[in-house]
């Protein structure tokens, strides 16, 4: 059986990677930075005299956001080529 | 050379640069004027987006905003950066593929309805006009502070400069001036930050310095800051003191609102390809992060530095004498941003939290009769930094140029969004569809001039709600445009009726909620309920309501969609086509 290269399959793959990225996006900011901060504080990790949640709220989330966008860009460029929907030069 | 002359020279040089760029990048067609002919390199567009995005408030007030509240205001950091993930993943590539010039144009075409387009224009105008008022007043304040002119004079100079380069160059001129403005503002922000970080922690990278050791005490910087603050009756810096629900909703509102701001979205129409739109959002966030990672470090360090200056021998000992206070405090006292009052007439400067009941007994025992820094403007943390770090005068001049660059770049982006909505979405598409490209270009320039005059007028006579404006703009962008755009791309079945109902429900619910607590059109005394947590619906602050408005928008749109006819076949095909990148370059001309 050949791999499905239809527009529908392309879109499904895109939705999948978007869902994963947005789950991480929410986890590091709303999750680690705010809601789960008390849980992270129970870990024996301190950073600069404070807990990990504070670091996520002020730096970690922003750094993760940057990584997420570049990862998504890289992943989609590959996906575009695999499904033959990339922009030709 | 005195500081004033130095400021004039540096600011004058940057203005000459902006105008020079505008003359070089004159717009010849509407494609130039609205979208810089889609020829902007994605990295350059990233820097331009960063300048477009970071306002005078980000530059001057952000550090203080965080430093005076501490952890709880991390919401601004996460909210104002997290929106770019939504833009890159959910909107920018598809809107670029669609290949039009304005946000209402996409909504009008996708929902095959002039009504939808006009509702989107109304939302855009409310969002962008409220936002631009703050920028114009910010530019006026920046001018008066640095160039010692009246607020009004400052505002007029700012308007004239924006007028020249925005009317002449349109998006093309604005893009390359924003690139220059980004370079000016990030340099100005970074230099004093590096020095204060070196001074306090020995680490030249401010975001690392924030989490390293305070050289003087040997304690981690944040531990030291928590300690000093609690010893003076304040909340600790790293602790969580507000409502968790509002923190979550406020962060979400800022994130979704950022992704729905038209002046940010249209920047992604300027890159050549769909893949570039994705990459460009990443670069925009890199350039924004350079400032947003530095700001909390600057805030915390400047705050600690001021506290240890006032209490040189620790909080248990007496604070400094009035006559011994450093020169920079004297200088900023003259501007009114700092004010002191020797309440207990002991000749010393007591700074503490006189609102804290637990601390009252300590204060009484020490003979303190109230906090003696009676005005402590949070902008001081950025503005006074060069003097605190004893940097040469040209660094202060650079801060002046940076603050102005931040205000002008954001104002120009907003004015372009406003004027293109008028000339392209109202004139060309609704009232005068027969005008030629040249006539439309003229109309775009006239609307730009009109928008600048309006913004200048509103900046001179702010309607008394400048402080709430940001919350309103973000709340509305989150509750109206973002859901409509997202459903237009991700739901093939979404129809006119659903989209219009969603936008109207989001718009009306958000306005009503904000006006209920902050007064009708922000007129003091007209609020129907007191603006306190006890009276908020489920304890949701009006500032955090944008996220709720967005949910209401989605819900209303889906219910109405189910009850009405599905969109025609050709619209479903249109959605299919914007979902794949191939063919984007062909969409330049339409």
Interface residues (C-beta under 8 A of the other chain):
Chain A: X7 X10 X11 X14 X18 X21 X22 X25 X29 X30 X33 X34 X35 X37 X47 X48 X49 X50 X51 X54 X55 X57 X58 X59 X61 X62 X63 X65 X66 X68 X69 X70 X72 X73 X76 X77 X80 X83 X84 X85 X86 X87 X88
Chain B: X71 X74 X77 X78 X81 X82 X84 X85 X88 X89 X90 X93 X207 X210 X211 X212 X219 X220 X221 X222 X223 X224 X226 X238 X240 X244 X247 X248 X251 X252 X255 X273 X274 X275 X278 X279 X281 X282 X285 X286 X289 X292 X293 X296 X576 X579 X580 X581 X582 X583 X584 X585
